[in-house]
Amino acid sequence: MNNPLLAQDLLPRFEHIRTEHIEPAIDQILSDNRAQINALSALEAPTWETLAMPMQALSDRLNNAWSIVSHLNTVKNSEALREVYKRCLARLTEYETELGQNVALNEAFRKLAESDAFAQLDEAQRKSIENTLRDFHLGGVDLPPAEKETYAGLSRELAELSSRFSDNVLDATQHWFRHIENVDELSGLPQSALDGARQAARQRDLDGYVITLDFPSYFPVLTYCDNRELRREVYEAYLTRASDLGPDAGRWDNTPIMTEILKRRHALAQLLGFDNYAERSLATKMARSVPEVLQFLEELAVRSKPVADREFAELTHFAREHYGVDRLEAWDVGYYSEKQRQDLFNISPETLRPWFPVERVIQGLFATAEKLFGIRVEPASDVETWDPDVRPYRIRRDGETIAWFYLDPYARQGKRGGAWMADCRVRWRRQDGSLQLPVAFLVCNFTTPVDGQPALMTHDEVTTLFHEFGHGLHHMLTQVEVSDVSGINGVAWDAVELPSQFLENWCWQPESLALISGHYETGEPLPVDLLERMLAARNYQSGMQMVRQLEFALFDFRMHAEFDPENPVSPLEVLHKVREQVAVIQAPPFNRFPNSFSHIFAGGYSAGYYSYKWAEVLAADAFSLFEEKGVFDAETGRAFLHEILEKGGSRDPMALFVGFRGREPQVDALLLQAGIGEIAET
């Protein structure tokens, strides 16, 4: 018990965890689990108490250790940790495959499902068992022995390939930087970006400025830098990461890895009786068929593309008339879009930064959640963290602690890019009757504070924070006590984005903006004229933004649905075909976007990226009820809490949505919210 990963602490002892603790802990847990599973598989008359609850306990113990390890691998990556993580990942993959193909255990759960006692279980318990039996099938339990071995090999290889893909992206992102000594090369960059570039140079013991491929550095260059050649250089470095082209051509090339991943996913799906991996993906989602998803995406494309074409034509005309640019290249679009936004609305992300200091935004976010859901968020003291910038919090309701979370807000070396929520602990009622509270990791990569000045956020960063906190609330406010369907567990992947995208709406409401904004020096509220301009600019280029996301979603889904192992088409070729259908911006020949698309090659969104748009429809339609009743209407907020957030994965997501909204969702809600429906009709 000296190993902190075996201690089962509710809040991990991060300051005591060492790399050398990881393998012994994982090996011990896997060994203990295997011994207990053998006994559970032999039960003659299994019950919830004798089979399902002990299995939850085994899964929970493993999750409580591995959630920490996988988290540290993304936020505090090192060569030593990476190697240990890979070795443990291989053992976990083997264990999970072995578990999914355990015929005796599957039979024990089948007996429980067919017993008279099953009908007496509550809804969450029944859903847990139904999901377990479904997952046994998807894990290959019905396969003959030789095919089980093939399945196990494919699973093992996929885990290793995905890990390599992710490592390559991280290494390629963090290796490249551009050292600039003359500030004139950075003309147009706002002071916040210059301060960040100066700090990045100091961290490398260099004078002047350093531009990196971390998003808080990359994005301002593409948006504000007058130096067109530098924009192109940074754009090319970013869009050729982990590929055969660009400044690090071939060094961390993911091209062959992508093909190998697709081959194995397709083979795995066919072993299970699916025609392709897209069909396999939908087995655990709201959407019922490949044609349904394609029809959904193509309907949005048909309705959005004319608007996007019009927006791009207007941008092209603007750049030609005002700046003499005859042809917009991909690295020009962000720059001239920002110029056009300023011209149309006299507002930019940098204009708004002073009114969104990180402390005010965080407190306003918590106040918004408190008003909507009747909770209170408080800083937690004496809690160990993995970095000095990490902030621990507790959530209370009626004076009682109901959840904990860690907020890791800033970009740094060794930390994966992007933003995400992950579970640290899952809420469930243990066998001894005690209740394990949920604990969440909320991770972002915002611009760090510089020279003692507070970190100032763009409104996009504010929206990202609200998005991830929405995921966190889904995990933390659940009232389900069955771990398999508690919080985000068991939630269909194309519904899991509902709470996150739903909460983003409060970044745009005057009532909530009053809570999350205030000038960092004076505290004065966002001026009325600035608020009006910000709201007027909300749907600027909404058509272009829509088709960009549809491009990613169609690329992902078609690539998995149409893959042919006899004649494998490269991901880049699929992307070219999709772009011909929906894109309005011509990508340069060197663009290698798929090589760093971690969501689908190293994350949970393979043949599922469409989930963002699917859930956006749910979120827009859910929010429309608040537009009718009032954005802080207590009754509506509590209804969303009780019907969606508290239920977790214990019930079919469509039933939950109908329980809240009173009907099934409507696509028009999203188009109207984006301003596309109104434009398309005129």
LUMFIGU-363941 format. One record per residue (C-alpha): residue in three letters; x, z, y. Coordinates in steps of 0.05 Angstrom, whole numbers, plus 5000, padded with zeros to 4 digits. Last residue first. Example, Ala and Ser with C-alpha at 12.3 -4.5 7.8 and 13.67 -1.06 7.14 Angstrom:
LUMFIGU-363941
Ser527351434979 Ala524651564910 
This chain:
LUMFIGU-363941
Thr431940385706 Glu430940625634 Ala438240645616 Ile439941065677 Glu434741605660 Gly436741635587 Ile444141665605 Gly443842255652 Ala447842675602 Gln442043165596 Leu437142585588 Leu441242285532 Leu441842955497 Ala434443115501 Asp432742405480 Val435642545411 Gln429743005394 Pro430343635352 Glu424843865303 Arg419244305329 Gly417645015351 Arg424345095386 Phe426845745354 Gly423645715285 Val424544955285 Phe432045065295 Leu432245585239 Ala428445135191 Met433244565209 Pro439145025195 Asp436845195124 Arg437145955117 Ser442346495106 Gly447946115140 Gly448146565201 Lys441346885215 Glu443447305274 Leu445646725318 Ile439746255306 Glu432846565303 His434347265329 Leu439447095383 Phe435746465404 Ala429346875410 Arg433147415448 Gly435246905499 Thr428146625505 Glu425247315517 Ala430647495567 Asp429846875611 Phe436846775639 Val436446025645 Gly429046035663 Lys423045855620 Glu422845095621 Glu430344985630 Phe431345525578 Leu427145115530 Ser431344505547 Phe437344905522 Ala435144825450 Asp434344075459 Ala441244005488 Ala444244435434 Leu440944085376 Val442843395404 Glu449943655415 Ala449943885343 Trp449343165318 Lys454442935370 Tyr459643455348 Ser457843365275 Tyr459842635277 Tyr466842895264 Gly464543035193 Ala467742515148 Ser473842975151 Tyr472143525202 Gly475244145170 Gly482344055195 Ala488643695174 Phe486742955171 Ile480042985206 His481143475263 Ser488643335263 Phe487842645295 Ser495342585309 Asn496841955270 Pro489841685284 Phe491641575358 Arg497141075346 Asn496740665409 Phe502640185412 Pro498239565419 Pro495039845483 Ala487740085479 Gln482639675517 Ile477640135551 Val470239995539 Ala470040195466 Val463740145423 Gln463739565374 Glu470739265383 Arg473339985384 Val470240095315 Lys473839495287 His480539715318 Leu479540415290 Val478540135220 Glu485039745227 Leu488740365251 Pro486140765191 Ser489440245146 Val485039845100 Pro485940025027 Asn484739434980 Glu484039714910 Pro482940424937 Asp477040184979 Phe475140635037 Glu468440445069 Ala465241135075 His471641515092 Met474041035147 Arg466840925169 Phe465841665182 Asp472341795219 Phe472141165261 Leu464741255276 Ala465941965301 Phe472141805342 Glu468841195375 Leu462441595386 Gln466542105424 Arg469341555469 Val462441235474 Met459541875503 Gln465241995553 Met464541285579 Gly456941385587 Ser457942055621 Gln462541725672 Tyr460442225726 Asn454942645694 Arg457043295726 Ala459042985793 Ala452643195828 Leu453343895800 Met460343955829 Arg458243665895 Glu452544165900 Leu457044745882 Leu462244525934 Asp456744495987 Val454145185968 Pro461045505971 Leu463345825905 Pro463146575919 Glu468346945961 Gly473247365920 Thr478347295975 Glu484747085939 Tyr482246835871 His475946535901 Gly469946725859 Ser466746395799 Ile463946635732 Leu458047045754 Ala455446595810 Leu456446015762 Ser451346355718 Glu445646305769 Pro447945625794 Gln447645345723 Trp453244875701 Cys457845315659 Trp451645615628 Asn450444975590 Glu456945075550 Leu453245615510 Phe449245095472 Gln455544705454 Ser458345315419 Pro451745555388 Leu450244865359 Glu457244685334 Val455944985265 Ala449944525253 Asp453843915229 Trp458144365185 Ala452144675150 Val452645425158 Gly454845775094 Asn459546245131 Ile458746195206 Gly456146905211 Ser454347165143 Val452446685087 Asp457746835035 Ser458847535064 Val451747785049 Glu450048295103 Val446747815152 Gln445748105222 Thr450147585255 Leu452547735325 Met459947645310 His460446965277 His455346605320 Leu458046985380 Gly465046725365 His462746005361 Gly459446085429 Phe465946405453 Glu469445775434 His464845345476 Phe464845825535 Leu472445795537 Thr472345035532 Thr467344995589 Val471945425633 Glu477744965614 Asp473644365637 His472144735702 Thr479644775714 Met482545465708 Leu486945865755 Ala492046335722 Pro493646905770 Gln500046855810 Gly505947295788 Asp510846725787 Val506546275742 Pro500346455701 Thr499746015639 Thr495645375636 Phe490445445582 Asn491545345508 Cys485645695474 Val484746155414 Leu478846605398 Phe480247015334 Ala474147385308 Val472448055276 Pro465948205240 Leu464248925220 Gln464849155148 Leu458849585130 Ser459450155080 Gly454650185021 Asp460050284968 Gln459049574944 Arg460449305013 Arg455249075064 Trp458048465100 Arg460648225167 Val466647765159 Arg473647935183 Cys478947495217 Asp474346905229 Ala476946315267 Met475146035336 Trp478645425364 Ala482345115422 Gly487444555425 Gly494944555413 Arg498444945358 Lys502745525381 Gly510245545369 Gln511945485442 Arg506545725489 Ala499545545514 Tyr495146105541 Pro488546455523 Asp489346865459 Leu482747255459 Tyr481947755401 Phe475147975375 Trp471248585352 Ala464148685328 Ile458049155326 Thr460449765364 Glu454450215380 Gly452250385451 Asp445750005446 Arg449749385428 Arg457249385433 Ile462448835428 Arg469849015424 Tyr475648665457 Pro483048515444 Arg487048105494 Val493147695473 Asp498347565527 Pro503348055496 Asp503347665430 Trp501547825358 Thr496748405374 Glu496049145357 Val489949515385 Asp490950155424 Ser485649965475 Ala479649515468 Pro476849145529 Glu469249175531 Val463648665517 Arg456448915522 Ile450548605486 Gly443348455505 Phe443447725484 Leu442447305546 Lys444547795600 Glu450448055561 Ala452747355542 Thr452847155616 Ala456447805635 Phe461747665582 Leu462846965610 Gly463047245680 Gln468447745660 Ile472547185629 Val471546725688 Arg473547255739 Glu479847425700 Val481746695692 Pro481346515765 Phe475845995774 Trp474545905848 Pro481745695864 Arg481245145809 Leu475244775840 Thr479044295885 Glu483944185828 Pro478343935782 Ser476443435836 Ile471143375890 Asn469342905947 Phe463442645907 Leu464141895907 Asp471141805935 Gln473942405899 Arg470842165833 Gln473641475847 Lys480741755856 Glu479842175792 Ser477541555755 Tyr483541195783 Tyr488341685750 Gly484541775685 Val483941025674 Asp491040835693 Trp494541035628 Ala489640585589 Glu491339995633 Leu486839765690 Arg488239055711 Asp488038765782 Val490139395818 Gly489739275894 Tyr488640005909 His481840045944 Glu478439405923 Arg481839315856 Ala481340045834 Phe474040075856 His472239435820 Thr475339685756 Leu471740355763 Glu465039995774 Ala466339555713 Phe468040175673 Glu461540515694 Arg457339905678 Asp460439825609 Ala459240575596 Val451940515615 Pro451139895571 Lys454640275514 Ser450340905516 Arg443740685486 Val446740235432 Ala452140755418 Leu447141325410 Glu443140895361 Glu449640725326 Leu451441445315 Phe444541635287 Gln444141005244 Leu451041145216 Val449141865200 Glu442541665166 Pro445941095128 Val451041585098 Ser445542055074 Arg442142735084 Ala444843005149 Met444543765149 Lys451243845114 Thr454144105048 Ala453243475004 Leu454643055066 Ser462243085055 Arg461642804985 Glu457742215011 Ala463142085063 Tyr468342155008 Asn465741534972 Asp461141314916 Phe459742034894 Gly459942224820 Leu464542834824 Leu470642434801 Gln468741924854 Ala469342434909 Leu476242664885 Ala478741944881 His476341804952 Arg479542434979 Arg485942274942 Lys486441564970 Leu484741795040 Ile490142335040 Glu495341835014 Thr493541345068 Met494141875122 Ile500842115095 Pro503741405097 Thr502341365172 Asn504142085190 Asp511041905217 Trp515142525236 Arg521742175253 Gly519041465248 Ala519141315322 Asp521041925364 Pro520541575431 Gly514641155410 Leu512840785346 Asp512340935272 Ser507841535283 Ala507742295291 Arg506242255365 Thr505041545389 Leu499241695435 Tyr502842275471 Ala509541915480 Glu505941285504 Tyr501741685554 Val507842045580 Glu511641395591 Arg505641035620 Arg504241585670 Leu511641595687 Glu511440845701 Arg505240925744 Asn508341455789 Asp502341695830 Cys501242285783 Tyr494242565787 Thr490242475723 Leu495342235671 Val500542735697 Pro495343295702 Phe493343195629 Tyr500243215597 Ser502443895623 Pro496244315607 Phe495443885543 Asp502244045513 Leu506043385512 Thr511443645558 Ile513643505630 Val519743895654 Tyr521644015727 Gly527844175768 Asp533644565739 Leu534244685665 Asp534945325624 Arg529445085576 Gln524545625598 Arg526645465669 Ala524344745660 Ala517544955633 Gln516845415693 Arg518144835740 Ala513044405703 Gly507844965708 Asp509045045782 Leu508544295792 Ala501944295753 Ser499044855797 Gln501644505860 Pro497543885846 Leu501243265821 Gly500842685870 Ser508342545874 Leu511842755810 Glu517642265817 Asp518642545887 Val520343215855 Asn527242945836 Glu530243315777 Ile525543085722 His526543275649 Arg521642935603 Phe519643295539 Trp518743115466 His520043605410 Gln513744035418 Thr508643485405 Ala512643155349 Asp513643825313 Leu506344025319 Val503843345296 Asn508743335238 Asp506744045217 Ser499343855216 Phe500543235173 Arg505043635126 Ser499544165117 Ser494443615103 Leu499043305051 Glu500243965015 Ala492844135012 Leu491143434989 Glu496343454934 Arg493544104905 Ser486443844908 Leu488443194874 Gly492143554819 Ala486344024806 Tyr481443434803 Thr485943074753 Glu486343694710 Lys478743754713 Glu478443024693 Ala482243164629 Pro478043774613 Pro471143444621 Leu467843544689 Asp461943994701 Val465944534738 Gly468644014786 Gly468944424850 Leu462944054878 His458844314818 Phe461445014828 Asp459944944902 Arg452644794888 Leu452245404843 Thr455245844897 Asn450745554950 Glu444545734908 Ile447446434897 Ser448546554971 Lys441746274989 Arg438446764941 Gln442247354971 Ala440647135043 Glu433247065027 Asp432547744994 Leu432847834919 Gln426447964879 Ala425847234857 Phe432747284825 Ala430747894783 Asp426847464734 Ser433347124714 Glu434746384724 Ala439346474784 Leu442947054749 Lys443946634686 Arg446646064729 Phe451546554762 Ala454146764694 Glu454546034671 Asn458845864732 Leu463346444715 Ala464046204643 Val465445484665 Asn470945674714 Gln472145014750 Gly471145274821 Leu475545874806 Glu481245454778 Thr480744994839 Glu480745604885 Tyr486745904849 Glu490745254850 Thr489345164924 Leu491345884937 Arg497945794900 Ala499545154940 Leu497645505005 Cys502246074987 Arg508245604982 Lys506345245046 Tyr505345895085 Val512146155062 Glu515445515088 Arg511745535154 Leu513246265165 Ala520746145158 Glu520645525203 Ser516645885256 Asn509445845280 Lys506446405322 Val499446155338 Thr497845675281 Asn501746005224 Leu499546685250 His492346495238 Ser493646235168 Val497046895150 Ile491747335182 Ser485846965150 Trp489746995084 Ala489647755080 Asn482447895097 Asn480247275061 Leu483247514995 Arg479948195001 Asp473347865021 Ser473447384962 Leu474447954913 Ala469048374946 Gln464247784945 Met465447704871 Pro463848444860 Met457348354899 Ala455147744860 Leu456447994790 Thr454348714775 Glu450148864836 Trp446748184840 Thr445448204766 Pro448947914705 Ala445947984635 Glu451447824586 Leu457347914632 Ala463647554607 Ser465247204672 Leu465647874708 Ala471248104662 Asn475447474671 Ile474047504746 Gln477048194749 Ala483747984720 Arg484047364763 Asn482547764826 Asp488148264813 Ser493247704803 Leu490847324864 Ile491147954907 Gln498148134883 Asp500847434894 Ile497947404964 Ala500948074983 Pro507747934952 Glu508047254987 Ile506147505056 His510048145066 Glu516747785076 Thr514047435138 Arg513048115171 Ile506748475191 His507849145227 Glu506248925298 Phe500148545273 Arg496849155242 Pro490348805226 Leu483849075255 Leu478849255199 Asp484749495157 Gln484549245085 Ala491549535072 Leu494048965029 Leu496748545087 Pro500149175115 Asn504649225053 Asn506149965046 Met500050005000 
